[in-house]
Amino acid sequence: MPDRDLILLETVKTHRARLVSAFLSGELAERRVINDNLRRLVGGIVLAAVFCAGSIGFSFISAQLGKQNRQQQQEQAMGPATGPVFASDTFDRTTTDGWGQADRGGTWRLAGPSDAYAVTGGAGTIALSPASTGSDQTERGGYLPGLEEDYSDVTVTVRPEPALTAGGSIVVSVQGRRVSSDQDYRAVVRLLRGGGTSVSLLRVSASNPVDGRVQQVSPTVTTPGSADAGDEPIPVRIRLQVIGSNPTTLRAKVWTGAGAEPQNWTVTGSDSTPDLQRPGTVGLLASGGAVQSGRADQSDLAVTDLVARKAP
């Protein structure tokens, strides 16, 4: 005989469990809806997690690729110039009144008397006069108007003719972005006796009354010349990059013509002067520095192998 008391207790226990479940979760149909919604919620959370993980992975890969691209650009910038040429001059001609037409970039537009310029022996020459105080000397030189660029990589070789004497110097300004006659970015290199140099980066802008017309945007780095250089003129290579806008990145390196191009830049800087955040032409200016007291001799400047490329 079945134990009626035990059956009654089990029945009461089952009914009590059903009542509690119904009270907490509603009727069976409602519980099924809740379970379905719960499954949908869990599935949505899983999909969202997968999507977020994919997005994070994509962002990480994009960031790494961008970093590698920037590193490659920096390595390319530090290496030899290889971009497409937009202006150049080998000075492979002969003129006695100006510099004439460059190989690429148009006809040189020069400042001052035309008879201060000539082209002979594969070099463009500039006749300079000695400065009495070493400053405020009139600059001579010019620019190539053919094409404007906002990513420029300019390389040029200069040398004093004849070799500089003790106390003498020549100031050479390579313009990597010449926007107008009184607005440009330039590397200023003072040539010293024995192949010595002093280099800095400048911003020139007549429209900037707060900081002044000329502002230095890098430290000045000086490299002494050789004490036993003799009387032979020592060529100096100058490379200047002017890249981008807001800010514009500037960097320059200088080395003697007989040596290999250094990997590192001599000076670097940046600037965001509004009127200079646009493309410009390239050019070169020069002036005679101070000579030793009591002397009136001053070397002139010879310019060779000017090449302006699009910077990486």
C-alpha positions in Angstrom: 0.0 0.0 0.0 1.4 3.4 -0.9 2.1 5.7 1.9 -0.6 8.4 1.5 1.1 10.8 3.9 4.3 10.7 1.9 2.4 11.2 -1.4 0.5 14.2 0.2 3.8 15.7 1.4 5.4 15.4 -2.1 2.3 16.9 -3.7 2.3 19.8 -1.4 6.1 20.3 -2.0 5.6 20.3 -5.8 2.7 22.8 -5.6 4.7 25.0 -3.3 7.7 25.0 -5.8 5.3 25.9 -8.6 3.7 28.7 -6.7 7.1 30.2 -5.8 8.3 29.9 -9.4 5.1 31.5 -10.6 5.3 34.3 -8.1 8.9 35.1 -9.0 8.9 34.5 -12.8 5.2 34.5 -13.8 3.4 31.8 -15.6 5.1 29.3 -17.8 4.6 31.2 -21.0 6.0 34.3 -19.5 9.0 32.4 -18.3 9.6 31.1 -21.8 9.5 34.7 -23.1 12.0 35.7 -20.3 14.3 32.8 -21.2 14.1 33.8 -24.9 14.9 37.4 -24.1 17.7 36.3 -21.8 19.2 34.2 -24.6 18.9 37.1 -27.0 20.6 39.4 -24.4 23.5 37.0 -23.9 23.8 36.6 -27.7 23.9 40.4 -28.1 26.5 40.8 -25.4 28.7 38.1 -27.1 28.3 39.7 -30.5 29.1 43.2 -29.1 32.2 41.7 -27.4 33.4 40.2 -30.6 32.7 43.4 -32.5 34.6 45.5 -29.9 37.5 43.0 -29.9 37.6 43.3 -33.7 37.5 47.1 -33.6 40.3 47.2 -31.0 42.4 44.8 -33.1 41.8 46.9 -36.2 42.7 50.1 -34.4 45.9 48.5 -33.0 46.9 47.3 -36.4 46.2 50.6 -38.0 48.2 52.4 -35.3 51.1 50.0 -35.8 51.0 50.5 -39.6 50.9 54.2 -39.1 53.9 54.1 -36.8 55.8 52.0 -39.2 54.9 54.4 -42.0 56.1 57.4 -40.0 59.3 55.6 -39.1 59.9 54.8 -42.8 59.3 58.4 -43.7 61.8 59.5 -41.0 64.4 57.0 -42.3 63.8 58.1 -45.8 64.2 61.7 -44.7 67.5 60.9 -42.9 68.9 59.1 -45.9 70.0 60.5 -49.3 67.5 62.7 -51.1 65.5 60.5 -53.6 62.2 62.3 -54.3 61.2 63.6 -57.7 63.1 66.7 -58.8 61.1 70.0 -59.3 64.1 72.4 -59.6 67.8 72.0 -60.3 70.8 73.7 -61.8 74.3 72.2 -62.6 75.5 75.6 -64.0 76.8 73.8 -67.1 77.0 77.0 -69.2 78.8 80.3 -69.4 77.4 83.7 -68.7 78.9 87.0 -67.6 75.7 88.9 -66.7 73.4 87.0 -64.4 72.9 83.2 -64.1 70.5 82.7 -67.0 68.1 79.7 -67.1 68.4 76.8 -64.8 68.2 73.2 -65.9 64.8 73.0 -64.3 62.8 75.6 -62.5 62.9 78.6 -64.9 65.2 81.6 -65.2 67.0 82.8 -62.1 65.5 85.9 -60.6 68.5 87.7 -59.0 68.8 90.6 -56.6 71.1 93.5 -57.1 73.3 94.3 -60.2 73.4 91.6 -62.8 77.2 92.0 -63.2 77.6 90.7 -59.7 76.7 87.3 -61.1 78.3 84.9 -63.6 78.4 81.3 -64.6 81.7 79.7 -65.4 83.5 76.4 -64.8 80.3 74.6 -63.7 79.5 77.1 -60.9 77.4 80.2 -60.5 79.3 82.9 -58.8 78.2 85.9 -56.6 80.5 88.9 -56.1 80.2 89.9 -52.5 81.5 93.0 -50.8 82.9 92.9 -47.2 80.6 94.0 -44.4 81.9 96.7 -42.1 80.2 95.4 -39.0 79.3 91.8 -39.8 75.6 92.5 -39.9 73.0 94.4 -41.9 74.8 93.4 -45.1 72.8 93.5 -48.3 72.0 90.0 -49.5 72.7 88.9 -53.0 71.3 85.8 -54.7 68.0 84.8 -56.1 65.3 82.1 -56.6 63.8 79.8 -59.1 60.1 80.7 -59.9 59.2 77.6 -61.9 57.3 75.5 -59.3 56.0 76.0 -55.7 56.2 73.1 -53.2 55.2 72.6 -49.6 57.4 69.5 -49.2 60.9 70.5 -50.3 64.2 68.8 -50.0 67.0 71.2 -51.2 70.7 70.2 -51.6 73.4 72.6 -52.8 77.2 72.9 -52.7 78.9 76.3 -51.9 82.5 77.3 -51.6 84.3 80.6 -51.0 86.4 81.9 -53.9 89.2 82.3 -53.0 89.6 80.5 -49.6 88.6 82.6 -46.6 91.3 84.4 -44.7 91.5 84.6 -40.9 88.5 86.4 -39.6 86.6 86.3 -42.8 83.2 84.6 -43.4 80.3 84.3 -45.8 76.7 83.9 -44.7 74.7 81.6 -47.0 70.9 81.3 -46.7 69.2 78.4 -48.5 65.5 79.1 -48.9 63.4 75.9 -48.8 60.1 77.7 -48.9 60.1 81.3 -50.4 56.5 82.6 -50.3 57.5 86.2 -51.1 60.4 88.6 -51.0 60.0 89.1 -47.2 58.6 85.7 -46.2 60.5 82.4 -46.2 61.9 79.5 -44.3 65.7 79.2 -44.6 68.8 77.5 -43.3 71.5 80.1 -42.5 75.0 78.8 -42.8 78.1 80.9 -41.9 81.1 79.6 -43.8 84.3 79.9 -41.7 88.0 79.5 -42.5 89.1 75.9 -42.9 85.7 74.5 -43.7 84.1 75.5 -40.4 80.4 76.3 -40.3 77.7 77.7 -38.1 74.2 76.7 -38.9 70.7 77.6 -37.7 67.1 77.6 -39.0 65.2 80.9 -39.5 61.6 82.0 -40.1 61.3 85.3 -42.0 57.9 87.0 -42.0 57.2 90.7 -42.2 53.6 90.1 -41.1 54.6 88.9 -37.7 54.9 92.0 -35.5 54.9 90.1 -32.2 58.0 88.0 -32.7 59.7 90.3 -35.2 60.5 89.9 -38.9 63.2 87.3 -38.3 62.9 84.5 -35.7 65.3 81.7 -35.1 63.5 78.4 -34.8 66.4 76.1 -33.9 69.6 76.3 -31.9 72.8 77.4 -33.6 75.4 74.6 -34.1 79.0 75.5 -34.9 81.6 73.2 -36.3 85.2 74.5 -36.3 87.3 74.3 -39.4 90.6 72.6 -39.9 93.6 74.6 -38.7 95.8 73.2 -41.5 93.3 73.6 -44.3 95.7 75.7 -46.4 94.7 78.1 -49.1 92.4 75.7 -51.1 88.7 76.6 -51.0 86.7 74.0 -49.1 83.3 73.2 -50.6 80.4 72.8 -48.1 77.3 70.8 -48.7 74.0 72.1 -47.4 70.7 70.1 -47.2 67.4 71.7 -46.1 64.0 70.1 -45.7 60.8 72.2 -45.2 57.9 69.9 -44.8 54.1 70.3 -44.3 52.1 72.9 -42.5 50.6 73.7 -39.1 53.3 73.1 -38.0 56.0 73.2 -40.7 58.9 70.9 -39.9 62.4 72.3 -40.7 65.7 70.4 -40.6 69.1 71.0 -42.1 72.5 69.2 -42.2 75.9 70.6 -43.3 79.1 68.7 -44.2 82.2 69.3 -46.2 82.1 68.4 -49.8 84.8 65.7 -49.5 83.0 63.8 -46.7 80.0 61.5 -46.7 76.5 62.9 -45.9 75.9 62.4 -42.2 72.8 60.4 -41.2 71.6 62.8 -38.5 70.3 66.4 -39.0 72.5 69.2 -37.7 69.6 71.3 -36.6 65.8 70.8 -36.5 62.8 73.0 -35.7 59.2 73.8 -36.4 57.0 76.8 -36.9 53.3 77.7 -37.6 53.5 81.3 -38.8 50.1 81.6 -40.8 51.5 83.3 -43.9 54.1 80.6 -44.4 51.7 77.6 -44.3 51.5 77.3 -48.0 53.8 76.2 -50.9 56.7 78.3 -52.0 59.7 78.4 -54.3 63.4 77.7 -53.5 66.3 80.1 -53.6 69.7 81.0 -52.3 71.1 84.2 -50.8 74.5 85.3 -49.6 76.3 88.2 -47.9 79.9 88.9 -46.9 80.6 88.6 -43.2 83.0 90.7 -41.2 86.7 90.5 -42.0 89.6 90.9 -39.7 90.1 94.4 -38.5 92.3 96.4 -40.9 91.7 94.0 -43.8 89.6 94.7 -46.9 89.7 91.3 -48.6 86.6 89.3 -49.0 86.0 86.0 -50.7 83.1 85.7 -53.2 80.8 82.7 -53.4 80.6 79.8 -55.9 77.4 77.7 -56.1 77.3 74.3 -57.7 74.9 71.3 -58.0 71.6 72.8 -56.7 68.8 70.2 -56.6 65.4 70.6 -55.1 63.3 67.5 -54.6 59.9 66.7 -53.2 60.5 65.7 -49.6 59.1 62.3 -48.3 
